[in-house]
C-alpha cells in the first residue's frame, strides 16, 4: 500500500487501511535497543513518522496496539507508555474522534498521565490507556455489548501487558461485558466480586486535593468558598455532596448533558446552587468569579483561550489531561497567580479503588482509605504539599514538579517482576501478533 495514510485523515481511513493490511491488527512501538519508532505495516509509516516527530504527546511510548472488533467492527486501541513499575493500567475511553491524530493523541497523552498518576500514588502499575473510536450506528444498548466483548478479547490477545478499567464514556455494565471475555481488567462490577463504580472515591480525592491547595495558599478551608464546576457527570455529582458537607457557600455548575443537569438540580435542591445547561464548546464557566475552578469534563479545556478568562485563585478538578499544552498552559496560570493542581495529582482515587481488586474487595479498606489520610506520605494531601513546596523552591510550576517526581518514581522497577511489560510487548511483536 505504501505510506499513503496520514494522521489528519478520518478514523475510518485507519480502519480501511487495517482491513486492507490483512488481519485487522496493527502495532506501533519504540524499539528498546535503537529508540526507533516502528510500525507493523508499511501502510502506517506516515502515521508513525508523525507520532515520532511529536514532542508534546509522544514520550518514547513502549507500544500502541490497534484491532478491529470482530463483532462490532469498531476500532479498539491500547496505548502503553512505560511498564517499569508494572503492567500498564488505566481505563478504556469510548469517545468520538474526527481524525486519526485526535484518536491517537488522546491515547498517548492519557497513558502517560496514568503512569504518572500510578507512580505518585505508590501503586505498582505502569501507564496505559484504552481508547475506542465511537461511531454512530446500530442500537446503542445492543451495540455496546458487542463493542465491549470485543475489547475484552483484544485485552486477552495482549497477554496482560495492559490491564483495562472504566473511563469516560464507559459504564459499569460495559465493564461486565469486558470481563466476560478477559481476565485482564479491573473496575469489575461488584456482583462479579469487583470494586464497582470508582466515581465516589474519585470525588473524595479531588476534594482532599482542593483542601491541601487552599491551605498551601493560606486560604483556610472549603467552608464559605465558591466553587465553579465544568461538567456535572458522575464524579461531579458526588463531589457536590462532599462540598456541601464542608459547608461551601456556593456552587455553580455547567454541563452540555441535560440529564446530568437535571439530576443535580433534583438531588441538590436548595442552597446557593446554580446549575446550567450549556451548548458544546461553551466555556463561560471559566469566567465565573470563584475561589476554586474544577474542570471535571473533557481534557484540554485549559488553554490559551480559556486561561485568560479564569477568575479563581485555584484550579483543581477531576478531568484527565486538562492542559492543552502542559508546559505553556501551566506557566500561563502561574504567571497569573493561579495555583494549578495537576490532574494526575488530584484524581487518583479511581485507579486506587480498582487497581488491586485481585487482593480482595471490602468496604472501608484501609489500603484505599489511607490515600485520603493526611498522614500517608504517598497520600493525596502530602503529595500535593510536597509538589507545592518543590515548586516554591525551584520556581517551576507545580505541573512541572509533579511530572518530574512522577518520572523519577515511574523508573523504579517492580520489586518482583521488574520490567515484565516490555518483555510481553517484545513477545507480541516477534510472535506475529499483528499477523494474527
N, C-alpha and C positions, 0 to 999 in steps of 0.2 A: 504493500500500500504506500510505502514511503512515509515521510514525516509531514503529512498534509494537515494533520489536526493541530489546532492551536487552542489556547485556553480561553480565548474570548468568544468561542462558539457556544451554542446552546448545549445543555447537558445531554439532550437527545443525540447530539453528534458523537459524544463519547460512547453512548450506548451502541450506536450503529457501528462505530469502529471496533468495539469489543465483539460484537456479533460476527463481524467480518473476519476478525482475527482467529476465530475458531471456537475455543472452549468457553467463551464468555467470562473470562477472568483476565486480570492484569495486575501487575505489581510495579511499584517504584521503590528503590532502596538506595541508601548511601552505603557504598562499598566500605567495609570496616578497614580494609588494608589501604586502598588508594584514596579514599574520600570522594571518589567519583559517584555522581548520582546517576543511576541506571534504571532502565525500564525493561519490562518483559518482552515488548513487541515494538518493532520499528515505527508502527503507526503512532506511538505515543512519544516519540523522540522530541517533537516540538513542545509538547506539554512539559516533559521532564526538563527540557532546557529552560523553560520559563520559570519553573519551580526552583531549579538550581541557582538561577540568577537573581532570585528574590531575597532581599536582605531583611524584610520585615517579618515574614511568617515562616520561612524555611530556615531551620536551625539544625542541619545535619540529622534530620529525622531518620530513624533506623529503617522505617518502611511504611508504605501505604499500600493497601490491598483493596481491589475492586472486584465485584462479582455481580452478574445479573441474576436476580432471583428466578428460580425455575418455576415457581407457582405464580409469582406476581409480575415478573418482567421489570421490576424496579431495580434501580442502580443502588447497590449497597457498598459501603466502604468502611474501612477501619484504618486509622492513622496512628502510628506509634512513634513517639518522639524519642524516648530514652527508657531502657529497661534495666539499668544498672541496679536500682533498688528493688526490682522485682518485675513481675508481669505488668504490662501496660493495663491500666484500669481507668475507666471513665464511661460516661453514659453514651447512649445512641440517640442522636438528634434526628427528628423527622421533620424536614423543612423543605420549602420551595426555593430553588436557586435558578437564576436566569442564565448563568453561564458556567462553564467548566471551571473558570477561575474562582468564582464565588463559592462553588461547591468544594473545591479542594482547599482553598484558603481557610475556610471555616474549620475543616478537619485538622489542618496543620496547626493553626493557632490554638484551637481548643485542646488538642492533645498535649501541646507544650504546657498550656495553663494547668491541665490536670496533673502533669508531672510535678509542677511547682506546688500545687495545692497538696498533693500527697506527701511531698518531701517536707514541707513546712508543718504538716500535721503529724509528722513522725511515723507515717504509715509505710510499710514495706511493699510499696507498689510503684510502678513506673507511670509514665504519662501516655495515655491513649484516649482516643475518641472515635465513636462511630458516627457516621452521617448517612442518612438515607435521603435520596433526592425524591421529594414528594411530587406526584403527578395528579392530574385531575381526571380520574376515570374510575368507573365501577362504583358499586355500592360501598359506601365508606366502611361500615362495620364488617362486612364480609371480606372486603379487600384487605383490611388491616390484618386479619388473621393470616392471610397468605403472605403479606409483606414480612410480618414478624416471625412466622415459622421459617421463611426463607433466611431471615437474618440469623436465627439460631443455627441453621445448617451451615451458614457462612462461618459463624464462630467455631463450630466443630471442625471445619476444614482448616482453620488457622492453628489448630493444635495447642491452644492455650497461651499464645504469645500476647493476646489481648483478651481481657475479661470485660464484658459489657455491662451496662446498667441503664437506669432510667435517665432521660434528659428531656429537653424541651420538645414538645410535640409527641412524646411517647407517654403512654398511660400505664397504670398498673396492670390492666388486662392485657396490654401488649406484651409486658414482661412475662406474663403467664404463657403466652404463645412462644416467646423466645425460649423459655425454659422447657417447653415441650420437645424442642429439637436440639438442645445443647445443655451441657453442664457448665459451660464457661460463661456464667452470668451471675450477677448479684442483683439487689433490689427485687428479689423474688417475692411475689405476694405472700402474705402471712399464712394463707391456707395451705401453701406448699412448704411452710417452715422457714420462710424468709422474713426480712425486716420490713417489707411493705413500703408505703409512701414516705420518702425522705423529706418532704416539704416542711413538716412541722419542725424538725430539728434544724434544717437549713435556716428557717426563720429565726429560731432562737439564737443561732450562731451569729447571724448578721447583727442582731440587736446587741449582743455582747461586744462585737467589734465597734458598733456605734458608741457604746458606753466607754470603751477604752479610749477611743479617739477624742470624745468630749472631755474626758479627764485630762488627756495629754494637752488639749487646748486651753485648759483652765476654765472650762465652761460648765463644770459641775455634772449633774446627772441629766437623764432624759426628762425628768419632771418639768413641766411648763414649757417644753420645747415645741416647735412647729416642724412637722415632717412633711416633705413633698415626695410622693412615690410615683415613679413612672412604671406602669404595669400593675395589674391587680389580680394576677393569677394565683396559683396555689400558695406559693411562698409568701407573697404579699398578703394574702388573706389571713394567714396565721400570724404574720408579722404585726398586722393591725391589732390583733388581740394582745400580743405581748407588749406593744407600745402603750396600749390602754392601761394595762396592768401597771406600767411605770409612770402613769399619770401625765402623758404628754398633753399639751394644751390643744393642739390642732393637728389634723392630718388632712392633706389634700392628695387625692389620688386620681390618676388618669389611665385609661386603657381603651384600646380600639375594639375590644370584645364586649358587646352589650350585655352578655350573660354574666361576665366577670364583674362588671359594674353593678348589675342588678343584685348579685349575690352579696357583695359587701354592703350595699345600700340596705338590703333587707336584714342582714345579720348584725350590722353595726349601726343601728339607728340611734339617734340622739347624740348629744355632744357636738363639738365643733368639727364635724367631718364634711368634706366637700368631695363628692365622687363624680368624676366627669367622664363621659364617653366622648372620645375624640376620633378623628379620621387618621388613617395610616399616614405616617410621616409628620404628624403634629407633635412637635417637641415643646409646646408652650409651657409645659410643666417646669421646664428648666428656668423659666423667667419668674417663677413663684418665689416671693420672699419667704425664707425659711431658715431654720438652723441646720437641718440635715436634708440633703437631697439623696434619695435612694433610687438608683437606676436598677429596676427589677424586671425589665422586659428583655429585649434582644441586645446583642452586642453592638459595639462601635457607635453608640449614641453619644459618647463624649468625644467631641471632635472640634475642628477649627470653627465650625458654625455654631455649635451649642455652648461651648465653654465660655465665650464672652458674655453669654446671657445669664449664667448661673448667679443666683443671689443667695448663696448659702456659704457658711463657714466650713462645712464638712460635706464630703461626698462619700457615701458608704452604702452599697447595695448588693443585691443578690445575683444580678445578671453576670454571665461569664463574658470575658473579653470586652469590657465596657469601653476601653480606649481604642479609637480607630487606628491611631499611630501611637503606640505606647510611649516612646521617648518624647516625641513632640508634645503630646497632649498632657502627659504628666507634668512636664516643665511649664506648660501654659497655665495649669491650675496653680502650681507652686508660685509662679510669678504674680498671680492674682491673689495670693494669700489664702488659698483654699487648701485644706488638708484632704488629700485623697487617700482612701484606704483601698489598696489593690484588691480586686475581686477574689483572687485566689488566696488571699489572706483572711477574708471575711466569710466566704461562703462554703467552707469545707465540710459542713456537717452532713450534707447529702452523701458524700462518699464515705465519711466516717460511719454513718448509720449502716451502710450496707457492705462495706469493703470486706469485713471479716465474718460474714454470715456463717462460713463453714465451721467456725469455732463455737457456734451456738447463738441463739437469739432469745432474749428475755427482757421484760420491762425493767427500767432502772439500771441497766448495765453500767457499772462504774467505768468500764473501759471506754464507753461512749460519753457518758455524762461528764467525765473529768475534762473533756475538751472545752467545756463551758465554765470550768472552775478557774478562778484567778490564781490558784496555787500551782497549777500544772505548767512546767517550763515550756512544753510544746503546745499548750492550750492557746485558744484564740486570743484571750486577753494579753497574756505575756508575750506572745509572738508579735502582736500589734505594738505593744510598748517597746519591745526590742527593736523592731524596724523603725519606729519613730525616733528612737534615740540614736540609732545608727545614722539615719538621715540628718539629724541635727548636727552630729559630729562631722559628717562628711560634706554637708552642703548639697548632697544629691537628693533626689526626690524619694519619697517612700516607695514608689513603684520600682525605682532602680535598685534600692537597697533590698527590697523583698525579693526581687528577681535574682540578685547576686547571692543572697543567702540560700534561696531555693536551689540555685545551680550548684552551690557547694554541697548541699545535702543530697541532691539527686545523683551525685557522683559517688556516694557511699554504697558499696556493694552489699547486696542482700547477704545477711550473715550465714545463711545455709546454702542457697542456690547460686550465689554470685550472679553473673550476667547471663543467666539462662535464656532470657528472652531473645537476645541476639543470636544465640545458638539455634533456637527454634526458627527464627526468621531465615537464617542461612540454610537450614534444612529445607524449608518450604521452597526456597529459590532453586537449590541444587536438585531437589527431588522432582521438579517439574510441576509444581502446584498450578502455575498459570496455563499449563498444557493439559490440565485435567488429570 
